[in-house]
Amino acid sequence: MLCAVAERDAYSNLLLPATLTQRGLTGRDAALATELTYGTLRGIGTYDAVLAVCSDRDLATLEPAVREILRLGTHQLLATRVAPHAAVATSVDLVRDVVGPRPAGFVNAVLRRVATRDLDAWLEIAAPSRADDLAGHLAIRYSHPRWIVAALQEALGEDPDGDLAETEAALAADGERPRVTLCAVPGLTGVAEFTAVGAAPARWSEFGAYLGEGDPARIPAVAQRRAGVQDEASQLAAIALTRLDAPDGSSGRWLDLCAGPGGKARLLAGLAAQAGARLVAAELRPHRARLVQSAVGGALPVGVVLADGQRPAWRSGAFDRVIADVPCSGLGALRRRPEARWRRSPDSIAGLGDLQRRLLATALDAARPGGVVAYVTCSPHVAETRDVLADVLPYRSDIEVLDAPAVLAEVPGLACPDPDGRYAQFWPHRHGTDAIFLALLRRAARS
């Protein structure tokens, strides 16, 4: 798994379930394999800093498999209950099996050095001190590139010269295992079906439930596509769009502009059915369109179309409600896709900006007068959220920014304003969800 992620840009959250099934791993073995995979990927920044102290060789010069085995062994030594002698011995055996006998002595020596201290003691050596370089210390302690530390600090509105207490909490939350959140399709099932199999009702979403353990695919409602797995903030973004008043003379048409892989489309299609509307789920890539089709099943009022959101195949002003969950860096879902933090860069964020702006403009044009638009990203990065809106909206005198936190405040106890105040921002450390951003906009009705 680690080699596939490093060498083939595989996505761990997609590859791991298939690999466990292929290898026949279940129960405790599957749980251990999952912990070793995700734990190592989350901790790479920390573990590489420790290994740099313990090795006389540059990690970048090592054979890829040797480097991954060292990281895997370091994770076992510093973050699990695996006995140190077992972690070292199995790592040495593994490198012999995978690479050959030559690097076995090197791996043995390095991991024995790692085993001489616990994680806190190594951080005192491998990380900059908090007093001298707080951002650098947090980057190593919580295993994030330094630029992400700065991005979270800016998104949270913290003073870069302050104590960065909330930034630290956000970084720490990225290292926690996310809970599995189920989402019922309105009209096809309800939360009661989840609680009957041991799930707990979600705190925020009326359609959600938290699954403590077990494979969600084994739940009948999920297997029958009457429900799915969907982050709770993702559910709330879709729900918020439907809480807004529809335009006069509604057309009964809704649009999901970037629908793949289909989680929001499934929920929106159920809500559309209850409202007597029909959803168009547009997706550019054929394989993702197939995922949308699979997610929505055959019992919902939804049409899945292959379409480029930048070159719409529909006329302007055709839809009452539009959601644009635009392609983004995914920095809000680092708990689920831990390797994303090492694949992204400030340049890749900048590269997404033009696409996000064009898709937002298309979404605004697609809304009919009086219609509403949700701009959504699974990223808190200001360049993908407030900056995009700040660049597009001044040229659109026909667009009103709505108070997204106020719309969501109908949910008891839910507070999610971002520093701007008009937009909603969810956080793992505040809400237990992905760090999803939401702006709600209305196109002016014709006078």
Secondary structure, 3 states (H helix, E strand, C coil): CHHHHHHHCCCHHHHHHHHHHHHCCCHHHHHHHHHHHHHHHHCHHHHHHHHHHHCCCCHHHCCHHHHHHHHHHHHHHHHCCCCHHHHHHHHHHHHHHHCCCCCHHHHHHHHHHHCCCCHHHHHHHHCCCCCCCHHHHHHHHCCCCHHHHHHHHHHHCCCCCCCCHHHHHHHHHCCCCCCEEEEECCCCCCHHHHHCCCCEECCCCCCEEEECCCCHHHCHHHHCCCEEECCHHHHHHHHHHHHCCCCCCCCCEEEECCCCCCHHHHHHHHHHHHCCCEEEEEECCHHHHHHHHHHHCCCCCEEEEECCCCCCCCCCCCEEEEEEECCCCCHHHCCCCCCHHHHCCHHHHHHHHHHHHHHHHHHHHHEEEEEEEEEEECCCCHHHCHHHHHHHHHHCCCEEECCHHHHHCCCCCCCCECCCCCCEECCHHHHCCCCCEEEEEEECCCC
